[in-house]
Amino acid sequence: MNWRCFFSKNTVNKISKLNGRAFNQQSSAYRCFAAASISSPPIPHPLGPHHGSSFSNCPKHNKSDNRFCRWIQTWGQVKLDDDSSSHLECESEDDATMNEFLSRFVWLMRKKLTAAYPECDKDTINGMLVIIVENVVSEMEKGGLQQVTGRGASVPPQDFSEDLWRTVWDISNIVLQDMEKEKKKEKMKTFLQSEDVKEMYRFAGEVGIRGDMLRELRFKWARQKMEKSDFYESLERMRKGEAQNDSQEKDQWGEEDVAGKELVADDNLLEGKQTSFSLPKRHGKIKYTIYGLDLSNPKWAKVADKIHESSKVMWPEEPKPISNKCKLVTEKILSLKDEDDPAPLLGEWKDLLQPSRIDWVALLDRLKEQNSHLYFKVAEYLLSEDSFQASDRDYSKLIDALAKENRLEDVERILKNMNDRGILPDVITSIILIKMYCKAGNLSRAKEAFDSCKAHGFQPDVKLYSSMIMAYLKANQPKDGESLMREMETRGIKPPKEMFMALLQLYTKVGRANEAERIFSALQFTGGYSLDLESLTLIVEAFAKAGNPQRAMTYFDQILSLRHKPDDRCTANVIAAYQKRDLLDQAIGLLLRLEEEGFEPGVATYTVLVEWFSKLDLLEEAEQLLDKIAELGETPPFKLHVSLCDMCIKSGAEKKALQALGVLESKLDELESEDFERIIKSLCDGGYVQDAERVHGLMKSRGFVLSERVSVNLLSSKSMGKNKKTLTREK
């Protein structure tokens, strides 16, 4: 487009001959600029200096020079007289809207003219603006603002070229759109401060919503309130318009005509026709004042930047529309497979759309819905994209998503990229890493992340402490977990019952009765939790494994005193405690007493008794108990096969002994050191030295060391020549 062709020949001459032209004092252009006074040199013509000199020295143009100088209004040189100031005080709301429209129009049009005529000075540009504004005002006087942007605006005035008038038309549309956006922003501010939105905002903050999500929710609620208000206002305007039309119809026609028209209107509604509404036409001259013809001061650029930044906060940016080739590239990106590299298509997409952060986020949302694996690839790629403007929160979100998918290698790679770019993990990222490493069992990395949280001044909460304590327990480090529990207590944080139970269960498993009793007391007194059957059963089992039947029986009596009904597992633990001290009489007495109270032994109790009877060589009684286990129809525990193997070897039932030994060899991971020693001792006593040596080799492969007593028994069996017998397998 050639801007030098915008002005027609008459218009260019008019700029240089304006001093000789006398406006009618009743015209709108004259009233627009009559209130401003300015002293400026003669206006040179943009095509040459001779046009300005042709009339600058002419005496008869001096009077019109002064008049024209009053037409151009600048920001810093405006001086309103008494009549114009009183006139502005009476300015109506419509006039204020017109002032805003023309001021914005002049501001945008000045940029176009300055770019088209860089050799022209400021006064010449002002002269061009006067002519353009005069024609725009004359068009608006015919039909309002809609006249400039409507279909009639496509016919240019006589003095303007088609390109210039098309530019005026486009700028007018832009101004109207900006004014509409500004109106919406101001209206949005009122709804943001409404009581309903504030109440929902406070409630969302109380339930734990923070950051960008809380801000977006507030704007969403305010926008919904504004849309609802606009809807009801439109209904009210429609109602008033209908009422006004009805009253006019009644005045013009009689009641019969009104009834007939109502029938016609009803028919139109039934046929789906809609009634159109328009604003009333404006009558009379437009009163306006143009502000801002001089915005060259640098301070106005700063003000514009601040307004632009605040508008981003008050009115969130929307993604750009995607069409044509960019739409095709988007579909290709969405259809990529997991093993494909998205970088080439993303680069092409970037060149076509020139995206901002909001556009990238919209693309990521679509990828997340369709292909999560590809979403991770693109999200990691965008962390190094300048237009995406990645922040610490973007890193933490991606790490959180990868951690939930247990993709530790990808998380480690992203953490390395963060360190390479000098970005330290924040508190949120450290919390995510703690939970991920605790879940994966990587205690050292979890401890590093936990210490990093403390270094940032963050006070861990119950969930974070619980994750670390469980990680220590999984690593068989109950002391460190217990120290964290004491740290929670010193900070006034009450540990959950699950933490006490997990520690109690671990101490019970390893047979550390004293530590288990300490946790049991802390559960009751420090934690303030009531004792249930599970916690009492664990403490009984801890003392049973420690071989202290007195303490085990004390807590068993506590179970009875609390009116808990002991189950089969708890009773089996007490019997096992008596077994370690060979107190068979007391064990039988306890079973008889419980039987009188309605207790029926189960598989766990029978298993302990079978093991005990086999050690005492009471094979017939042990076989009777095995028959009772079979009658119960439940699967016997694995440890029962150790007792079966021992019994069969002692009774000489080689076939059954071989079967029991085969079951044990198939599940070596579940055997403990004492189980291996018992089998080796039984094989040595039965004369199966070769099988004893083979089981000894399996024991070494598990990392267990044979005790001195059983080792001497094995060596003596070899020296005495008890190595001829062996358990043969059927082929």
C-alpha positions in Angstrom: 0.0 0.0 0.0 1.4 3.4 -1.0 0.6 5.9 1.8 1.7 8.8 -0.4 -1.4 8.1 -2.5 -3.8 8.3 0.4 -4.5 12.0 0.0 -6.0 13.1 -3.2 -4.6 16.2 -5.0 -7.3 18.4 -3.6 -6.6 17.3 -0.1 -2.9 17.9 -0.4 -3.5 21.4 -1.7 -6.1 21.9 1.1 -3.4 21.4 3.7 -1.3 24.2 2.3 -4.3 26.5 1.7 -6.2 26.1 4.9 -5.2 29.6 6.0 -7.3 31.0 3.2 -10.4 29.0 4.0 -13.0 30.3 6.3 -15.1 27.8 8.2 -18.7 28.4 9.1 -18.7 29.2 12.8 -21.7 26.8 13.3 -19.8 23.8 11.9 -18.7 21.0 14.2 -15.1 21.2 13.2 -14.9 24.9 14.1 -16.6 24.2 17.5 -14.2 21.4 18.0 -11.1 23.5 17.8 -12.4 26.9 18.7 -11.8 26.2 22.4 -8.1 25.6 22.0 -5.5 28.2 21.2 -2.0 27.5 19.9 0.8 29.5 18.4 2.6 27.5 15.7 4.6 28.3 12.6 3.1 28.0 9.2 2.5 24.4 8.1 4.8 23.2 5.4 3.5 21.0 2.7 4.7 17.4 2.7 5.5 17.4 -1.0 7.7 20.6 -1.0 8.5 23.8 0.8 7.1 26.1 -1.9 3.6 25.4 -1.0 4.0 26.7 2.5 5.8 29.9 1.3 3.2 30.6 -1.3 0.8 31.9 1.2 2.9 32.5 4.4 3.8 36.0 3.3 0.4 36.9 2.0 -1.2 39.7 4.2 -4.8 38.7 3.4 -4.2 35.3 5.0 -3.0 36.5 8.4 -6.5 36.5 9.9 -7.2 33.0 8.6 -3.7 31.9 9.9 -4.7 32.7 13.4 -8.0 31.0 13.0 -6.3 27.8 11.7 -3.8 27.8 14.5 -6.7 27.6 16.9 -7.9 24.4 15.1 -5.0 22.2 16.1 -5.0 21.2 19.8 -1.9 19.8 21.5 -1.6 18.2 24.9 0.7 20.6 26.6 -0.6 23.9 25.1 -4.3 23.7 25.5 -5.9 26.7 27.3 -9.6 26.6 27.7 -11.5 29.9 27.9 -14.4 30.5 30.3 -17.0 29.6 27.7 -15.4 26.3 26.7 -14.8 25.3 30.3 -18.5 25.9 31.2 -19.4 24.0 28.0 -17.3 20.9 29.1 -18.9 20.9 32.5 -22.3 20.4 30.8 -20.9 17.7 28.6 -23.2 14.7 28.5 -22.3 11.0 28.7 -22.7 10.6 24.9 -20.3 13.5 24.3 -17.8 11.9 26.7 -18.0 8.6 24.7 -17.5 10.6 21.5 -14.5 12.4 23.0 -12.9 9.0 23.9 -13.5 7.7 20.4 -11.9 10.7 18.7 -9.0 10.8 21.1 -8.2 7.1 20.5 -8.7 7.6 16.7 -6.3 10.6 16.6 -3.7 8.6 18.6 -3.7 5.7 16.2 -4.0 7.8 13.1 -1.0 9.9 14.1 1.1 6.7 14.0 0.0 5.9 10.5 0.6 9.4 9.2 4.0 9.6 10.9 5.1 6.3 9.3 3.8 7.4 5.9 5.4 10.8 5.9 8.6 10.6 8.0 9.9 13.8 6.4 6.9 15.9 7.6 7.1 17.8 10.9 4.6 17.7 13.7 2.6 20.7 12.6 2.1 19.2 9.1 0.9 16.0 10.6 -1.5 18.0 12.8 -2.9 19.7 9.7 -3.6 16.3 8.1 -5.3 15.1 11.2 -7.6 18.1 11.3 -8.8 17.4 7.7 -9.3 13.7 8.5 -11.1 14.4 11.8 -13.3 16.9 10.0 -14.5 14.3 7.5 -15.0 11.7 10.2 -17.1 14.0 12.3 -19.2 15.0 9.3 -19.9 11.3 8.7 -20.7 10.7 12.3 -23.2 13.6 12.3 -25.1 11.8 9.7 -25.7 8.6 11.7 -23.4 8.3 14.8 -20.4 6.0 15.4 -22.1 3.2 13.4 -22.0 5.3 10.3 -18.2 5.3 10.2 -17.9 1.5 10.6 -21.0 0.5 8.6 -21.5 -0.2 5.0 -21.9 3.4 4.1 -18.4 4.0 5.1 -17.1 2.2 2.1 -17.8 5.3 -0.1 -14.9 7.8 0.5 -15.5 11.5 0.6 -14.5 13.6 -2.4 -11.2 14.8 -0.9 -10.0 11.3 0.2 -8.6 8.5 -1.8 -10.0 5.0 -1.3 -6.9 3.7 0.5 -7.0 6.6 3.0 -10.7 6.1 3.7 -10.3 2.4 4.0 -7.6 3.0 6.6 -9.9 5.5 8.5 -12.6 2.8 8.4 -10.2 0.1 9.8 -8.9 2.4 12.6 -12.5 3.3 13.5 -13.3 -0.4 13.9 -10.2 -1.0 16.0 -11.1 2.0 18.3 -14.6 0.7 18.8 -13.3 -2.8 19.7 -10.8 -1.3 22.2 -13.6 0.8 23.8 -15.8 -2.3 24.1 -13.0 -4.2 25.7 -12.2 -1.4 28.1 -15.9 -1.2 29.0 -15.9 -5.0 29.7 -12.7 -4.6 31.8 -14.2 -1.9 34.0 -17.4 -3.9 34.4 -15.3 -7.0 35.3 -13.6 -5.1 38.1 -16.9 -4.4 39.8 -17.9 -8.1 39.7 -14.4 -9.1 41.0 -15.2 -7.1 44.1 -18.7 -8.4 44.5 -19.6 -10.1 47.8 -20.5 -13.4 46.2 -17.2 -13.7 44.4 -15.3 -12.7 47.5 -17.1 -15.3 49.6 -16.3 -18.1 47.1 -12.7 -16.9 46.9 -12.3 -17.1 50.7 -13.9 -20.5 50.8 -11.6 -21.8 48.1 -8.6 -20.5 50.0 -9.8 -22.2 53.2 -10.0 -25.6 51.4 -6.4 -25.3 50.2 -6.6 -23.9 46.7 -3.6 -21.6 46.1 -1.7 -19.7 43.4 -2.7 -19.4 39.8 -5.6 -21.8 40.1 -7.3 -19.7 42.8 -6.8 -16.6 40.7 -8.3 -18.3 37.6 -11.3 -19.5 39.6 -11.9 -15.9 40.8 -12.0 -14.6 37.3 -14.2 -17.5 36.2 -16.7 -16.7 38.9 -16.7 -13.0 38.2 -17.1 -13.7 34.4 -20.1 -15.9 35.1 -21.7 -13.2 37.3 -21.1 -10.6 34.6 -22.6 -12.9 31.9 -25.6 -13.5 34.1 -26.1 -9.8 34.7 -25.8 -9.0 31.0 -28.4 -11.6 30.2 -31.0 -10.2 32.6 -30.2 -6.7 31.5 -30.9 -7.7 27.9 -34.2 -9.2 29.0 -35.1 -6.0 30.7 -34.3 -4.0 27.6 -36.4 -6.3 25.5 -39.3 -6.0 27.9 -39.1 -2.2 27.9 -38.8 -2.1 24.1 -41.9 -4.3 23.7 -43.8 -2.2 26.2 -42.9 1.0 24.3 -43.8 -0.5 21.0 -47.2 -1.6 22.3 -48.0 1.8 23.7 -47.1 3.4 20.4 -49.3 1.0 18.5 -52.2 1.6 20.8 -51.9 5.4 20.2 -51.7 5.1 16.4 -54.3 2.4 15.9 -57.3 1.2 17.8 -57.7 -1.7 20.0 -58.8 -3.9 17.1 -55.7 -3.1 15.1 -53.5 -3.8 18.1 -55.2 -7.2 18.5 -54.6 -8.0 14.9 -51.0 -7.1 15.1 -50.5 -9.2 18.2 -51.9 -12.2 16.2 -49.4 -11.5 13.4 -46.6 -11.2 15.9 -47.6 -14.5 17.5 -47.6 -16.1 14.0 -44.1 -14.7 13.4 -42.8 -16.1 16.7 -44.3 -19.5 15.8 -42.5 -19.4 12.4 -39.2 -18.7 14.2 -38.8 -15.1 13.2 -36.8 -12.8 15.6 -37.5 -9.2 16.3 -34.4 -6.9 15.9 -33.7 -4.0 18.2 -31.5 -1.0 17.5 -30.5 2.1 19.4 -32.4 5.3 18.7 -30.9 7.7 16.1 -29.0 10.7 17.4 -30.4 14.1 16.5 -28.4 17.4 16.3 -24.7 18.2 16.1 -22.1 16.1 17.9 -20.3 17.9 20.7 -16.8 16.6 21.3 -13.3 17.5 22.4 -10.2 15.8 21.2 -7.6 15.0 23.8 -4.0 13.8 23.3 -2.9 15.3 20.0 0.6 15.5 21.6 1.6 12.3 23.4 5.3 12.5 22.5 6.4 12.8 26.1 8.2 9.5 27.1 6.1 9.3 30.3 3.1 8.4 28.3 4.9 5.3 26.9 5.5 4.1 30.5 1.9 4.7 31.3 0.8 2.7 28.3 3.1 -0.2 29.3 1.6 -0.2 32.9 -1.9 -0.2 31.5 -1.0 -3.0 29.2 0.4 -5.1 32.0 -2.6 -4.4 34.3 -4.9 -5.4 31.5 -3.2 -8.8 31.3 -3.9 -9.4 35.0 -7.5 -8.1 34.8 -8.4 -9.8 31.6 -6.5 -13.1 30.9 -5.1 -13.6 27.5 -6.7 -16.1 25.1 -4.9 -18.4 22.7 -4.6 -17.4 19.1 -7.0 -19.0 16.6 -5.4 -21.9 14.6 -6.3 -22.2 11.0 -5.0 -23.2 7.5 -1.5 -24.7 7.5 -1.0 -24.3 11.2 -4.1 -26.4 11.8 -2.6 -29.2 9.7 0.7 -29.1 11.6 -1.3 -29.2 14.8 -3.1 -32.4 13.7 0.3 -33.9 12.8 1.7 -33.2 16.2 -1.3 -34.7 17.9 -1.0 -37.9 15.7 2.6 -38.5 16.5 3.6 -41.9 18.0 5.4 -42.4 21.3 8.8 -43.1 19.6 8.6 -40.1 17.2 10.6 -36.9 17.7 8.2 -33.9 18.0 11.0 -31.2 17.7 10.7 -30.7 13.9 7.0 -30.3 13.9 7.1 -28.0 16.9 9.6 -25.8 15.2 7.4 -25.5 12.1 4.3 -24.9 14.3 6.3 -22.1 16.1 7.2 -20.4 12.8 3.7 -20.4 11.6 1.8 -19.3 14.7 4.5 -17.2 16.6 3.0 -18.6 19.8 3.1 -17.1 23.3 2.9 -19.0 26.5 -0.9 -19.3 26.4 -0.7 -21.0 23.0 1.9 -23.5 24.2 -0.3 -24.3 27.2 -3.3 -24.9 25.0 -1.3 -27.3 22.9 -0.1 -29.1 26.0 -3.6 -29.5 27.3 -4.7 -31.2 24.1 -1.7 -33.5 24.1 -2.3 -34.5 27.7 -5.8 -35.6 26.8 -4.8 -37.7 23.8 -1.2 -39.0 24.4 0.3 -38.7 27.9 3.7 -40.1 26.7 4.0 -37.5 23.9 2.9 -34.9 26.4 5.9 -35.6 28.6 8.2 -35.2 25.6 6.7 -31.9 24.4 6.6 -30.5 28.0 10.3 -31.3 28.5 11.1 -29.7 25.1 9.3 -26.5 26.0 11.3 -26.0 29.2 14.1 -24.8 27.0 11.8 -22.7 24.7 12.1 -19.0 25.1 8.6 -18.2 24.0 7.2 -20.6 26.6 8.8 -18.6 29.5 9.3 -21.6 31.7 9.2 -21.0 35.5 10.1 -23.1 38.5 6.4 -24.1 38.7 6.6 -25.6 35.2 9.5 -27.8 36.3 7.7 -29.0 39.5 4.5 -29.8 37.6 6.3 -31.9 35.1 8.4 -33.7 37.8 5.2 -34.4 39.7 3.5 -35.9 36.6 6.5 -38.1 35.9 6.8 -39.1 39.5 3.2 -40.3 39.5 4.0 -42.5 36.5 7.2 -43.9 38.3 9.5 -42.5 35.6 12.5 -41.9 37.8 15.0 -41.7 34.9 13.1 -38.9 33.3 12.9 -37.0 36.6 16.6 -37.4 37.1 17.2 -36.0 33.6 15.0 -33.0 34.2 16.7 -32.3 37.6 20.1 -32.4 35.8 18.9 -29.8 33.3 17.7 -27.6 36.1 21.1 -27.8 37.7 22.8 -27.0 34.4 20.7 -23.9 34.0 21.3 -22.8 37.6 17.7 -23.4 38.7 17.6 -24.8 42.3 14.6 -27.0 43.2 12.1 -25.1 45.3 10.1 -26.4 48.2 7.3 -27.8 46.1 9.7 -29.7 43.9 11.6 -31.1 47.0 8.3 -32.4 48.5 7.5 -34.2 45.2 11.0 -35.7 45.1 10.7 -36.9 48.8 7.5 -38.7 48.1 8.9 -40.2 44.8 12.2 -41.4 46.4 10.4 -42.8 49.4 8.0 -44.7 47.2 10.9 -46.1 45.2 12.9 -47.0 48.3 15.8 -44.6 47.5 16.5 -43.5 51.0 19.7 -41.5 50.4 18.1 -39.3 47.7 14.9 -38.9 49.8 17.0 -37.7 52.7 18.8 -35.1 50.5 15.5 -33.7 49.4 14.2 -33.7 53.0 17.2 -31.7 54.2 16.8 -29.4 51.2 13.3 -28.6 52.4 14.5 -27.8 55.8 17.3 -25.6 54.4 14.6 -23.5 52.6 12.9 -22.9 55.9 10.0 -25.2 55.2 8.5 -27.0 58.2 7.6 -30.6 57.1 4.0 -31.6 57.7 2.5 -34.9 58.8 2.4 -36.4 55.3 6.1 -35.5 54.7 7.2 -37.0 58.0 5.1 -40.1 57.3 6.8 -40.6 53.9 10.2 -40.4 55.4 9.4 -42.7 58.4 8.0 -45.3 56.0 11.2 -45.0 53.9 13.3 -45.7 57.0 11.2 -48.7 57.9 11.5 -50.1 54.4 15.2 -49.8 54.7 15.2 -51.6 58.1 16.3 -48.5 60.0 13.6 -48.2 62.7 15.8 -46.1 64.9 16.0 -43.3 62.4 12.2 -43.5 61.9 11.7 -43.3 65.7 13.9 -40.3 65.9 11.8 -38.5 63.3 8.7 -39.4 65.4 10.3 -37.7 68.4 11.1 -34.7 66.2 7.4 -34.5 65.3 6.4 -34.6 69.0 8.8 -31.8 69.9 7.2 -29.6 67.1 3.8 -30.4 68.5 2.7 -32.6 65.6 0.8 -35.7 66.6 2.1 -38.8 64.8 -0.6 -40.8 63.2 -1.5 -44.2 64.6 -0.3 -45.9 61.4 3.3 -44.8 62.2 3.2 -46.3 65.7 1.8 -49.5 64.3 4.4 -49.7 61.5 7.3 -49.3 64.0 5.8 -51.8 66.4 5.4 -54.3 63.6 9.0 -53.9 62.5 10.4 -54.3 66.0 8.2 -57.3 66.5 9.4 -58.9 63.3 13.0 -58.7 64.4 12.2 -59.8 67.9 13.3 -56.6 69.7 10.8 -56.8 72.5 12.2 -53.8 74.5 11.9 -51.4 71.6 8.5 -52.8 70.7 7.3 -52.2 74.3 8.6 -48.6 74.2 6.6 -47.9 71.0 3.6 -49.7 72.5 3.8 -47.3 75.6 4.2 -44.2 73.3 1.2 -45.3 71.3 -0.9 -45.4 74.4 0.4 -42.4 76.4 2.1 -40.0 73.9 -0.2 -40.6 71.0 -3.3 -40.9 73.1 -4.6 -43.8 71.0 -6.7 -46.6 72.6 -5.3 -50.1 72.6 -6.9 -52.5 70.1 -6.5 -56.2 69.5 -3.9 -55.7 66.8 -1.5 -53.7 68.9 -1.8 -56.1 71.8 -1.2 -59.1 69.5 2.0 -57.5 68.2 3.4 -56.8 71.6 2.6 -60.4 72.7 4.3 -61.7 69.5 7.4 -59.5 70.2 7.9 -61.1 73.7 7.1 -64.5 72.3 10.0 -64.2 69.8 12.2 -62.9 72.5 11.5 -66.0 74.6 9.8 -64.2 77.5 6.6 -66.0 78.3 5.9 -64.1 81.5 5.7 -60.7 79.7 3.8 -62.3 76.8 1.3 -63.7 79.2 1.0 -60.4 81.0 -0.2 -58.6 77.8 -2.3 -61.6 76.9 -4.1 -61.2 80.2 -4.5 -57.5 79.4 -6.3 -58.6 76.2 -8.8 -60.6 78.3 -9.2 -57.8 80.8 -10.1 -55.4 78.0 -12.8 -57.9 77.0 -11.1 -58.6 73.7 -11.5 -62.1 72.4 -8.1 -63.5 71.6 -7.8 -64.9 68.1 -5.9 -67.9 66.8 -2.8 -65.8 66.0 -2.5 -64.3 69.4 -2.9 -67.6 71.2 -0.3 -69.2 68.9 2.2 -66.5 69.9 1.7 -67.3 73.6 2.1 -71.0 73.0 5.3 -70.2 71.0 6.6 -68.3 74.0 6.0 -71.3 76.3 7.7 -73.6 73.7 11.0 -71.7 73.9 11.0 -72.3 77.6 9.7 -75.9 77.3 6.7 -75.1 79.5 4.3 -77.7 77.9 2.2 -78.0 81.1 1.4 -74.3 81.2 0.7 -74.2 77.5 -1.8 -77.1 77.8 -3.4 -75.5 80.8 -3.9 -72.2 78.9 -5.5 -74.1 76.0 -7.8 -75.9 78.3 -8.8 -72.7 80.0 -9.5 -71.0 76.7 -11.4 -74.0 75.5 -13.8 -73.6 78.4 -14.4 -70.0 77.4 -15.3 -71.1 73.9 -12.0 -70.8 72.1 -11.3 -73.2 69.2 -7.7 -73.5 68.0 -6.9 -72.8 64.4 -4.1 -73.5 61.9 -1.6 -71.1 63.6 -2.0 -72.8 67.0 -1.9 -76.3 65.6 1.2 -75.4 63.6 3.1 -74.3 66.8 2.0 -77.5 68.5 3.1 -79.7 65.6 6.5 -78.1 65.6 6.8 -78.6 69.4 5.6 -82.2 69.4 8.0 -83.1 66.5 10.9 -81.7 68.5 9.8 -83.8 71.5 9.5 -86.9 69.2 5.7 -87.1 69.9 5.1 -88.2 66.3 1.7 -89.7 66.8 0.3 -86.6 68.6 1.8 -84.4 65.8 0.1 -86.5 63.1 -3.2 -86.1 64.9 -2.8 -82.4 64.8 -1.9 -82.6 61.1 -5.2 -84.4 60.5 -7.1 -81.6 62.4 -5.4 -79.0 60.1 -6.5 -80.9 57.1 -10.1 -81.0 58.5 -10.1 -77.2 58.7 -9.6 -77.1 55.0 -7.2 -74.2 55.2 -3.8 -73.9 53.5 -1.1 -74.7 56.1 1.7 -72.2 56.6 5.0 -72.8 54.9 6.9 -73.3 58.2 4.8 -76.4 58.8 6.8 -78.2 56.1 9.9 -77.8 58.2 8.2 -79.8 61.0 6.9 -82.3 58.5 10.4 -82.9 57.0 11.8 -83.3 60.5 9.1 -85.8 61.5 9.3 -87.9 58.3 13.1 -88.1 58.6 12.8 -89.2 62.3 10.1 -91.8 61.5 12.0 -93.1 58.4 9.3 -92.2 55.9 11.8 -91.3 53.1 9.1 -90.7 50.5 7.3 -88.1 52.6 10.6 -86.6 53.8 11.7 -86.2 50.2 8.4 -84.5 49.3 8.6 -82.1 52.2 12.3 -81.4 51.4 11.4 -80.6 47.8 8.8 -78.1 49.0 11.3 -76.4 51.2 13.9 -76.2 48.4 11.4 -74.6 46.1 11.0 -71.7 48.5 14.4 -71.1 49.9 13.9 -67.4 50.2 11.4 -68.0 53.0 13.6 -70.1 55.1 15.6 -68.6 58.0 18.9 -69.7 59.6 17.2 -71.8 62.4 15.1 -73.6 59.8 18.2 -74.7 57.8 19.9 -75.9 61.0 16.9 -77.9 62.1 16.8 -79.7 58.7 20.6 -80.3 58.6 20.5 -81.7 62.2 17.6 -84.0 61.3 19.4 -85.3 58.2 22.6 -85.9 60.2 20.7 -87.8 62.9 18.9 -89.9 60.3 22.2 -90.7 58.5 21.5 -88.7 55.3 24.9 -86.9 55.4 25.0 -86.2 51.7 21.6 -84.5 51.8 22.8 -82.6 54.8 25.8 -81.3 53.0 23.6 -80.3 50.0 21.3 -78.3 52.3 24.3 -76.8 53.9 25.4 -75.5 50.5 22.0 -74.0 50.0 22.3 -72.3 53.3 25.6 -70.7 52.4 24.1 -69.4 49.1 21.5 -67.6 51.3 24.3 -66.0 53.2 23.7 -67.8 56.5 26.5 -69.3 58.6 26.0 -72.7 60.3 26.2 -72.6 64.1 29.1 -74.3 65.9 26.8 -76.9 67.5 25.3 -78.1 64.2 28.6 -77.8 62.4 30.2 -80.2 64.9 27.3 -82.6 64.4 27.8 -82.5 60.6 31.6 -83.2 60.9 31.1 -86.0 63.4 28.5 -87.6 61.1 31.0 -87.6 58.2 33.8 -89.0 60.4 31.6 -91.8 61.7 30.8 -93.0 58.2 27.1 -92.0 58.2 27.3 -90.9 54.6 26.1 -94.0 52.8 22.3 -93.3 53.0 20.7 -90.7 50.8 17.2 -89.6 49.8 16.6 -90.8 46.3 14.2 -88.9 44.0 11.8 -90.8 41.7 12.5 -90.4 38.1 
